C-alpha cells in the first residue's frame, strides 16, 4: 500500500524568522480556555468552560485577578468601553454564561458590578454599540441594554438555533446571524416624544444554505458572512443585498495532481469558514484547513494555502509587518509571511471558492497583455516562517501584543505567552545593568 505524502507545509528546527523563541505557560483554568480579550496594552483576560475569568499581566504572565461568579461555562466575553465624560476610567467587561446570566466586572478591582439573570436561554454573543451607548445580547431573542444593565427593549423568540453573532452597521442597524439567516434590525432610541426604545426587524437575508459560523464588518460599505459548508457572501451595508457569493469551495473539474490529492483527503467540514478578519487591503479567511487572502481593491485572491494546518483553522489574524498568524484544532500555531512573487505566465484559476469576485469566471479582459502583467506583478504567496509547538490540544484563539508577544489559549486548559527571545534577552540585560547601578556594584573605568 502506497502512503501518500501530506500536502502540509513543514519547517525545520532552524526557524530564523520566528521571533517567538521563549514561552511562559500560564495555569489557572481547569477546563477548555476559549476566549481571550485585551484590556489595555499590558493586560488581558481569559475565560472558558470552567466559568472563571482570569486577568493576566501580558508582560510577566502574572495572574492579577480571578473573577468567580458564573456556575457554568462562559459563552461570550466583551469589553465595555469607558465614557469619555466619565472621571473613573475603570476597565469593564461583560461575560455571558450557559447559566443564563450576564455579569459586568471591574477588571481593575475584580469587583462584580452587576448581574442580569432574566434570560430565557443561553446568551451566545454580545456586542457594544458605542454610537448609541448601549450593548446587545443575543440568544433565542435579541435584547438591548444600557450601561446600568437596564433592559431597554427586546425581540420575540427568533429561532431555536439562537443568535450566534452580532455586528453593527450604519443607520443604527445591526446584523444578527441566526442559523442560516441574517436578520437586519434597526434600533430606535428613546426621545422626548416616544415611549422608549424599540427594535424593529427590517429584513431577513436567506442566501445561506447552512449555519453561519462567522460574521464581520469589513468596512463602511460591506460586511462578510461565512457558513459551515463554505459559502462566503459579501453584503452591501446600505442596500442589504449580496454583492457576491460562492457556494463551492473545491473545483469539481480535474486539476493538478497535488490538488487532486488534497481533495481525496478532505472531509465535508473541511470547507467550513470558522473565522474571518481583515485589514485595509485584504480579507483573511480561514476555510477548513486552509488560509485565503482576498484583495479588496483588485477583487481577487492574491494568495492561499489550501492545507495550512492538519485540522480546521479556528482563528487568524494579520500583524502589522505583513505576517499572518493562524491556529488550529491540531494544536499548532503557525506564522506566515505574505510575499510578492513574479510569475512568467498567468496560471489558470479553478472555478471554485472566491468565484464570486470573478477570478474563476471567463474574463475576456484577462487575456490582455497589460492585464496579465498587472496580475503577475501583484501575485503573492503565503510562506511558512514559524511553527509554535507548545499546546497538546486544540488552540482556540490568540491575542497579539506588539510589546509583549503572542498569547494563545487551548483545550488543554493552558495559556501560553510566547515571547520574542531577542527582545527579552535585551530587557534582562537592561534590568541587570540598572540593578547593578542601583546597588553601586557597577564600576566604569576610563
PyMOL commands that set and color helices and strands:
alter all, ss='L'
color gray80, all
select helices_A, chain A and resi 257-264+268-271+355-357+364-367+369-378+421-439
alter helices_A, ss='H'
color red, helices_A
select strands_A, chain A and resi 20-27+33-38+43-48+52-57+63-68+74-80+92-97+102-106+111-116+125-129+134-138+142-145+151-154+163-169+173-178+181-188+198-205+212-217+222-227+232-236+242-246+273-278+282-287+290-295+300-305+313-318+323-328+332-340+380-389+395-401+405-410+414-420
alter strands_A, ss='S'
color yellow, strands_A
deselect
rebuild
show_as cartoon
